[in-house]
Amino acid sequence: MRIERSDGVIKQAKMDMVGIRSMEFCRRWGIVRWVEEAGYNRDYPQDCAWVTCLNGYEFGREPFAAPSREQPPPQSPQKRERCPQNFFDPVLRRFAERSSHVRLQYDTELVDFVEQDSGVVAALRNTPDGSTSLVGADYLVGADGGASRVRQKLGIAMKGPPALTYTTNVIFRCENLESLHGKKPGYRFIFIGPEGTWATLVAINGRDQWRFSLVGDDNKRTLTEDELRRAIVRAVGREFDFEILSVLPWVRRQLVAEHYGSSRVFIAGDAAHLTSPTGGFGMNTGLQDAVNLSWKLEAVINGWGGPKMLPSYEIEQRPVGIRNVAEATDNLKRMLSPRITSPGAAVFEPGPKGDAARIEFGNRYTEMMRREWYSIGIHLGYVYEGSPLIVPDGTPRREDTVSTYVQTARPGSRAPHVWLADGRSTLDYFGSGFVLLRFGISPPAARAVEGAAESRRVPLKVIDVVHAEAEKAYERRLVLVRPDGQVAWRGDAEPADPLAVIDAVRGA
Ligand SMILES: Cc1cc2nc3c(=O)[nH]c(=O)nc-3n(C[C@H](O)[C@H](O)[C@H](O)COP(=O)(O)OP(=O)(O)OC[C@H]3O[C@@H](n4cnc5c(N)ncnc54)[C@H](O)[C@@H]3O)c2cc1C
């Protein structure tokens, strides 16, 4: 059962970029087309540009093709997508409704819960009429956002800087904003004035809706509609007609929960980690939480998951949260750096001296910002180091990189993508139960591992792969991949103690 306090209508889309790993999950769930067709204008370019205003000077730009033309990188069968929350949420809802295991209940608030040895009892309130009810469950997961009641009730503290900026988002509608200025269209504009970086503008549907963010600083301010309107006019650089659809003041934080749950109650998503949106990691990290936790809950409910299974959720995903929110804050610092190191007055002056200063500053800023735009390593390169569910093979950990990503089947890593002869990806094997890949024309035996899995009721499929490139990418002839697509164990022959391996990966 999944409850949601609101009626489910997203009034102010926060996230808009579904990252590459999230799209791999969508591929696993068979909903890539739904995401692509959700409503974003797929022909709208995704350039990022830094300007004084839309009718002013452009310092630089990072060009990106429109979603319809962007290609997946060699490491993945998918690519990131533009699908803001007001489009993506209905996609996930439709997906959840397809499952006979899920009951969605909107207008229902979690008021309280009691955790017992045998389960959890939750007190719910129907928000329209105030009626209350009790529901019993084996487990409770609080994906209830930054102010998580579940987290508070568990007494879990958040660690990190609580207020990086007080920002105000305004979604406004304007038909053909592009006709009001001479700049090439862009998905994201960053506005830099004499005071430094002060605002951003994002094409929220690639058509007529825009999200303006007045970035602010660590001082709380309440802005009037008139002030916001004047700020939007300043960013565009001329008076124009627009309709404000919604205003959202919010606090940019860098916080990670000290724990991700207790025995039967867990937190996920923004309830567990709050990040600056710079980089687009928030929801994408939250989806990883969900994917990591869900197969473990299934394993324990179905009786084959051992006592280390659920505690491994925090061991595996919390370091990912810490890494991702730190990277996002560094992205923010880079974006706001013109506040600290002024680009100099000359960049705002007309004439050749100004042109030269703009080129010099623009090139520097463009180069510095690349780390935010190219972050495949953050999305795909997370490794579950030190997890009790991962059997190390003694090979050293690869360097954790941001803008590059070298695939590896080292235990704890995301199992590599390789296109197979039938047009499928190796990733298409994963998602339901464990998969033991056997490589080569005469692959090593796998009977003992199969037998061990069977004896512990661990769902396991053995798949033979005769494909030179895949064999090279996986680096060993036997590779055991978990239901979430991470490598659990690998070797060139069956392990000496197959039961010990199966017990480790099932958290016994
Ligand atoms: C400007 C901006 C841009 C962003 N861009 C991106 C991006 O491009 N990519 C990305 O990955 N992330 C992005 N993010 C972050 C992303 O929006 C969040 O990480 C994501 O929305 C978190 O999802 P969540 O479900 O964990 O929490 P929320 O979105 O906060 O949802 C929590 C839900 O729980 C419900 N709820 C709360 N309490 C209760 C209760 N007691 N009972 C019942 N229901 C309850 C709420 O009504 C809400 O619907 C952005 C954020 C901002 C602010």
The ligand as an SDF file (V2000), in Angstrom:
LIG
                    3D

 53 58  0  0  0  0  0  0  0  0999 V2000
   14.4200   23.3650   -8.2430 C   0  0  0  0  0  0  0  0  0  0  0  0
   14.6710   21.9000   -8.0930 C   0  0  0  0  0  0  0  0  0  0  0  0
   15.1040   21.1710   -9.2000 C   0  0  0  0  0  0  0  0  0  0  0  0
   15.3760   19.8120   -9.0680 C   0  0  0  0  0  0  0  0  0  0  0  0
   15.8150   19.1210  -10.1600 N   0  0  0  0  0  0  0  0  0  0  0  0
   16.0980   17.8090  -10.0400 C   0  0  0  0  0  0  0  0  0  0  0  0
   16.4980   17.0500  -11.1690 C   0  0  0  0  0  0  0  0  0  0  0  0
   16.5840   17.5650  -12.2790 O   0  0  0  0  0  0  0  0  0  0  0  0
   16.7730   15.7290  -10.9910 N   0  0  0  0  0  0  0  0  0  0  0  0
   16.6720   15.1340   -9.7700 C   0  0  0  0  0  0  0  0  0  0  0  0
   16.9550   13.9280   -9.6500 O   0  0  0  0  0  0  0  0  0  0  0  0
   16.2570   15.8220   -8.6910 N   0  0  0  0  0  0  0  0  0  0  0  0
   15.9660   17.1300   -8.7900 C   0  0  0  0  0  0  0  0  0  0  0  0
   15.5080   17.8200   -7.7110 N   0  0  0  0  0  0  0  0  0  0  0  0
   15.2890   17.1160   -6.4360 C   0  0  0  0  0  0  0  0  0  0  0  0
   13.9720   16.3390   -6.4830 C   0  0  0  0  0  0  0  0  0  0  0  0
   12.9050   17.1640   -6.8180 O   0  0  0  0  0  0  0  0  0  0  0  0
   13.7290   15.6680   -5.1450 C   0  0  0  0  0  0  0  0  0  0  0  0
   14.8890   14.9620   -4.7770 O   0  0  0  0  0  0  0  0  0  0  0  0
   12.5490   14.7160   -5.2270 C   0  0  0  0  0  0  0  0  0  0  0  0
   11.3690   15.4080   -5.5200 O   0  0  0  0  0  0  0  0  0  0  0  0
   12.3950   13.9750   -3.9110 C   0  0  0  0  0  0  0  0  0  0  0  0
   11.3360   13.0740   -4.0230 O   0  0  0  0  0  0  0  0  0  0  0  0
   10.7210   12.4400   -2.7230 P   0  0  0  0  0  0  0  0  0  0  0  0
    9.5610   11.6180   -3.1920 O   0  0  0  0  0  0  0  0  0  0  0  0
   11.7700   11.7940   -1.9170 O   0  0  0  0  0  0  0  0  0  0  0  0
   10.2130   13.6730   -1.8580 O   0  0  0  0  0  0  0  0  0  0  0  0
    9.0790   14.7280   -2.2360 P   0  0  0  0  0  0  0  0  0  0  0  0
    9.1310   15.0910   -3.6700 O   0  0  0  0  0  0  0  0  0  0  0  0
    9.2050   15.8270   -1.2260 O   0  0  0  0  0  0  0  0  0  0  0  0
    7.7300   13.9360   -2.0080 O   0  0  0  0  0  0  0  0  0  0  0  0
    7.3330   13.5460   -0.7160 C   0  0  0  0  0  0  0  0  0  0  0  0
    5.8440   13.2480   -0.7900 C   0  0  0  0  0  0  0  0  0  0  0  0
    5.4270   12.7460    0.4730 O   0  0  0  0  0  0  0  0  0  0  0  0
    4.1740   13.3290    0.7830 C   0  0  0  0  0  0  0  0  0  0  0  0
    4.0670   13.3400    2.2610 N   0  0  0  0  0  0  0  0  0  0  0  0
    4.8200   14.0370    3.1320 C   0  0  0  0  0  0  0  0  0  0  0  0
    4.4620   13.7580    4.3980 N   0  0  0  0  0  0  0  0  0  0  0  0
    3.4550   12.8670    4.3250 C   0  0  0  0  0  0  0  0  0  0  0  0
    2.6780   12.1880    5.2950 C   0  0  0  0  0  0  0  0  0  0  0  0
    2.8550   12.3900    6.6080 N   0  0  0  0  0  0  0  0  0  0  0  0
    1.7290   11.3130    4.8710 N   0  0  0  0  0  0  0  0  0  0  0  0
    1.5380   11.0950    3.5280 C   0  0  0  0  0  0  0  0  0  0  0  0
    2.2540   11.7110    2.5540 N   0  0  0  0  0  0  0  0  0  0  0  0
    3.2050   12.5870    2.9550 C   0  0  0  0  0  0  0  0  0  0  0  0
    4.2230   14.7250    0.2010 C   0  0  0  0  0  0  0  0  0  0  0  0
    2.9140   15.2020   -0.0440 O   0  0  0  0  0  0  0  0  0  0  0  0
    4.9990   14.4900   -1.0800 C   0  0  0  0  0  0  0  0  0  0  0  0
    4.1730   14.2200   -2.1670 O   0  0  0  0  0  0  0  0  0  0  0  0
   15.2100   19.1790   -7.8160 C   0  0  0  0  0  0  0  0  0  0  0  0
   14.7700   19.9200   -6.7010 C   0  0  0  0  0  0  0  0  0  0  0  0
   14.5050   21.2690   -6.8320 C   0  0  0  0  0  0  0  0  0  0  0  0
   14.0320   22.0370   -5.6340 C   0  0  0  0  0  0  0  0  0  0  0  0
  1  2  1  0
  2  3  1  0
  2 52  2  0
  3  4  2  0
  4  5  1  0
  4 50  1  0
  5  6  2  0
  6  7  1  0
  6 13  1  0
  7  8  2  0
  7  9  1  0
  9 10  1  0
 10 11  2  0
 10 12  1  0
 12 13  2  0
 13 14  1  0
 14 15  1  0
 14 50  1  0
 15 16  1  0
 16 17  1  0
 16 18  1  0
 18 19  1  0
 18 20  1  0
 20 21  1  0
 20 22  1  0
 22 23  1  0
 23 24  1  0
 24 25  2  0
 24 26  1  0
 24 27  1  0
 27 28  1  0
 28 29  2  0
 28 30  1  0
 28 31  1  0
 31 32  1  0
 32 33  1  0
 33 34  1  0
 33 48  1  0
 34 35  1  0
 35 36  1  0
 35 46  1  0
 36 37  1  0
 36 45  1  0
 37 38  2  0
 38 39  1  0
 39 40  1  0
 39 45  2  0
 40 41  1  0
 40 42  2  0
 42 43  1  0
 43 44  2  0
 44 45  1  0
 46 47  1  0
 46 48  1  0
 48 49  1  0
 50 51  2  0
 51 52  1  0
 52 53  1  0
M  END
$$$$
